Amino acid sequence: MALDPQQQPARTAQVFFERRELDRLLALYGRMVAAGEWRDYGIGALADACVFSVFRRTSEAPLYRIEKRPALARRQGAWAVIGQGGMVLRRGHELEQVLRFFDKGRFKVVD
């Protein structure tokens, strides 16, 4: 049985985070878990984007989605923070710039 390369479906490369990007996302996640804001995360890789989702509880919808879409890199920026309702809260060309959204002091632990 010979394989005919013309009959095999073309494999599309999935978009995923680079090591330094994933390290930065996990550092943010660890800081927010320590603050008591986030409890779980999920990572998804699609053909056109990769998504880092954070949850307050595992059974709920994600609080925030941090998306990387390389197709938008020249236009609006490849990175976006998307809120729970699907609203784009921050968009930019650099990951650090987008993650400053979480540094604004809006998260406080109240007893």
MIPA-953508 format. One record per residue (C-alpha): x, y, z; residue number from 1. Coordinates in Angstrom, 2 decimals. Layout:
<r><u>X</u><v>Y</v><w>Z</w><seq>NUM</seq></r>
...
END
This chain:
<r><u>0.00</u><v>0.00</v><w>0.00</w><seq>1</seq></r>
<r><u>1.59</u><v>3.25</v><w>-1.11</w><seq>2</seq></r>
<r><u>0.75</u><v>6.65</v><w>0.24</w><seq>3</seq></r>
<r><u>-0.21</u><v>9.25</v><w>-2.27</w><seq>4</seq></r>
<r><u>0.78</u><v>12.71</v><w>-0.93</w><seq>5</seq></r>
<r><u>-1.92</u><v>14.35</v><w>-3.04</w><seq>6</seq></r>
<r><u>-4.71</u><v>12.51</v><w>-1.21</w><seq>7</seq></r>
<r><u>-3.59</u><v>13.44</v><w>2.29</w><seq>8</seq></r>
<r><u>-5.31</u><v>16.49</v><w>3.79</w><seq>9</seq></r>
<r><u>-3.11</u><v>19.52</v><w>4.21</w><seq>10</seq></r>
<r><u>-2.08</u><v>20.06</v><w>7.82</w><seq>11</seq></r>
<r><u>-2.58</u><v>23.57</v><w>9.05</w><seq>12</seq></r>
<r><u>-0.22</u><v>24.82</v><w>11.71</w><seq>13</seq></r>
<r><u>-1.89</u><v>25.75</v><w>14.96</w><seq>14</seq></r>
<r><u>-1.11</u><v>29.00</v><w>16.69</w><seq>15</seq></r>
<r><u>0.34</u><v>28.58</v><w>20.17</w><seq>16</seq></r>
<r><u>2.18</u><v>30.61</v><w>22.78</w><seq>17</seq></r>
<r><u>5.94</u><v>30.87</v><w>22.75</w><seq>18</seq></r>
<r><u>7.77</u><v>29.84</v><w>25.90</w><seq>19</seq></r>
<r><u>8.38</u><v>33.38</v><w>27.18</w><seq>20</seq></r>
<r><u>4.73</u><v>34.33</v><w>26.52</w><seq>21</seq></r>
<r><u>3.47</u><v>31.31</v><w>28.39</w><seq>22</seq></r>
<r><u>5.88</u><v>32.01</v><w>31.26</w><seq>23</seq></r>
<r><u>4.55</u><v>35.57</v><w>31.52</w><seq>24</seq></r>
<r><u>0.92</u><v>34.39</v><w>31.45</w><seq>25</seq></r>
<r><u>1.56</u><v>31.79</v><w>34.15</w><seq>26</seq></r>
<r><u>3.37</u><v>34.37</v><w>36.31</w><seq>27</seq></r>
<r><u>0.32</u><v>36.63</v><w>36.09</w><seq>28</seq></r>
<r><u>-1.93</u><v>33.68</v><w>36.88</w><seq>29</seq></r>
<r><u>0.16</u><v>32.77</v><w>39.95</w><seq>30</seq></r>
<r><u>0.01</u><v>36.35</v><w>41.21</w><seq>31</seq></r>
<r><u>-3.77</u><v>36.49</v><w>40.81</w><seq>32</seq></r>
<r><u>-4.25</u><v>33.09</v><w>42.49</w><seq>33</seq></r>
<r><u>-2.17</u><v>34.33</v><w>45.42</w><seq>34</seq></r>
<r><u>-4.45</u><v>37.39</v><w>45.59</w><seq>35</seq></r>
<r><u>-7.49</u><v>35.09</v><w>45.69</w><seq>36</seq></r>
<r><u>-8.99</u><v>36.37</v><w>42.43</w><seq>37</seq></r>
<r><u>-8.51</u><v>33.42</v><w>40.06</w><seq>38</seq></r>
<r><u>-8.75</u><v>29.70</v><w>40.73</w><seq>39</seq></r>
<r><u>-8.35</u><v>27.86</v><w>37.43</w><seq>40</seq></r>
<r><u>-7.11</u><v>28.32</v><w>33.88</w><seq>41</seq></r>
<r><u>-7.46</u><v>26.70</v><w>30.49</w><seq>42</seq></r>
<r><u>-5.40</u><v>26.86</v><w>27.31</w><seq>43</seq></r>
<r><u>-6.79</u><v>26.36</v><w>23.83</w><seq>44</seq></r>
<r><u>-4.96</u><v>26.23</v><w>20.50</w><seq>45</seq></r>
<r><u>-6.90</u><v>26.85</v><w>17.31</w><seq>46</seq></r>
<r><u>-5.88</u><v>27.26</v><w>13.71</w><seq>47</seq></r>
<r><u>-6.02</u><v>31.06</v><w>13.84</w><seq>48</seq></r>
<r><u>-5.63</u><v>31.86</v><w>17.56</w><seq>49</seq></r>
<r><u>-4.56</u><v>30.58</v><w>20.94</w><seq>50</seq></r>
<r><u>-6.44</u><v>31.41</v><w>24.11</w><seq>51</seq></r>
<r><u>-5.48</u><v>31.54</v><w>27.78</w><seq>52</seq></r>
<r><u>-8.71</u><v>31.58</v><w>29.82</w><seq>53</seq></r>
<r><u>-8.94</u><v>32.27</v><w>33.54</w><seq>54</seq></r>
<r><u>-11.79</u><v>31.24</v><w>35.80</w><seq>55</seq></r>
<r><u>-13.02</u><v>32.19</v><w>39.24</w><seq>56</seq></r>
<r><u>-14.60</u><v>28.75</v><w>39.55</w><seq>57</seq></r>
<r><u>-14.06</u><v>25.81</v><w>37.25</w><seq>58</seq></r>
<r><u>-17.75</u><v>25.36</v><w>36.47</w><seq>59</seq></r>
<r><u>-18.27</u><v>28.97</v><w>35.34</w><seq>60</seq></r>
<r><u>-17.56</u><v>30.80</v><w>32.12</w><seq>61</seq></r>
<r><u>-14.09</u><v>32.37</v><w>31.96</w><seq>62</seq></r>
<r><u>-13.63</u><v>35.75</v><w>33.64</w><seq>63</seq></r>
<r><u>-11.03</u><v>36.80</v><w>31.07</w><seq>64</seq></r>
<r><u>-9.61</u><v>35.40</v><w>27.86</w><seq>65</seq></r>
<r><u>-6.16</u><v>36.47</v><w>26.73</w><seq>66</seq></r>
<r><u>-5.97</u><v>35.78</v><w>23.00</w><seq>67</seq></r>
<r><u>-3.12</u><v>35.77</v><w>20.54</w><seq>68</seq></r>
<r><u>-4.21</u><v>36.22</v><w>16.91</w><seq>69</seq></r>
<r><u>-1.17</u><v>36.67</v><w>14.63</w><seq>70</seq></r>
<r><u>-3.40</u><v>37.60</v><w>11.68</w><seq>71</seq></r>
<r><u>-4.24</u><v>40.89</v><w>13.45</w><seq>72</seq></r>
<r><u>-0.61</u><v>41.74</v><w>14.27</w><seq>73</seq></r>
<r><u>-0.30</u><v>44.49</v><w>11.66</w><seq>74</seq></r>
<r><u>-3.73</u><v>45.99</v><w>12.21</w><seq>75</seq></r>
<r><u>-5.03</u><v>46.14</v><w>15.78</w><seq>76</seq></r>
<r><u>-2.38</u><v>44.05</v><w>17.47</w><seq>77</seq></r>
<r><u>-2.08</u><v>40.31</v><w>17.94</w><seq>78</seq></r>
<r><u>-2.97</u><v>40.38</v><w>21.67</w><seq>79</seq></r>
<r><u>-6.33</u><v>41.02</v><w>23.30</w><seq>80</seq></r>
<r><u>-7.92</u><v>40.76</v><w>26.74</w><seq>81</seq></r>
<r><u>-11.57</u><v>39.82</v><w>26.39</w><seq>82</seq></r>
<r><u>-14.03</u><v>40.10</v><w>29.27</w><seq>83</seq></r>
<r><u>-16.76</u><v>37.78</v><w>30.40</w><seq>84</seq></r>
<r><u>-19.37</u><v>39.25</v><w>28.07</w><seq>85</seq></r>
<r><u>-17.13</u><v>39.01</v><w>24.99</w><seq>86</seq></r>
<r><u>-16.14</u><v>42.68</v><w>25.10</w><seq>87</seq></r>
<r><u>-12.55</u><v>43.51</v><w>24.12</w><seq>88</seq></r>
<r><u>-11.10</u><v>45.25</v><w>27.17</w><seq>89</seq></r>
<r><u>-7.57</u><v>45.82</v><w>25.89</w><seq>90</seq></r>
<r><u>-5.80</u><v>45.21</v><w>22.59</w><seq>91</seq></r>
<r><u>-2.19</u><v>45.72</v><w>21.62</w><seq>92</seq></r>
<r><u>0.88</u><v>44.64</v><w>19.74</w><seq>93</seq></r>
<r><u>2.90</u><v>43.50</v><w>22.78</w><seq>94</seq></r>
<r><u>1.90</u><v>41.04</v><w>25.51</w><seq>95</seq></r>
<r><u>3.32</u><v>43.21</v><w>28.31</w><seq>96</seq></r>
<r><u>1.30</u><v>46.18</v><w>27.13</w><seq>97</seq></r>
<r><u>-1.93</u><v>44.16</v><w>27.15</w><seq>98</seq></r>
<r><u>-1.28</u><v>42.55</v><w>30.53</w><seq>99</seq></r>
<r><u>-0.96</u><v>45.99</v><w>32.16</w><seq>100</seq></r>
<r><u>-4.75</u><v>45.86</v><w>32.24</w><seq>101</seq></r>
<r><u>-4.45</u><v>43.65</v><w>35.33</w><seq>102</seq></r>
<r><u>-2.00</u><v>46.01</v><w>37.10</w><seq>103</seq></r>
<r><u>-4.44</u><v>48.89</v><w>37.52</w><seq>104</seq></r>
<r><u>-5.21</u><v>48.15</v><w>41.17</w><seq>105</seq></r>
<r><u>-8.77</u><v>47.15</v><w>40.48</w><seq>106</seq></r>
<r><u>-8.29</u><v>43.84</v><w>42.24</w><seq>107</seq></r>
<r><u>-8.45</u><v>43.95</v><w>46.03</w><seq>108</seq></r>
<r><u>-9.08</u><v>41.14</v><w>48.47</w><seq>109</seq></r>
<r><u>-11.84</u><v>42.15</v><w>50.89</w><seq>110</seq></r>
<r><u>-12.51</u><v>40.18</v><w>54.05</w><seq>111</seq></r>
END
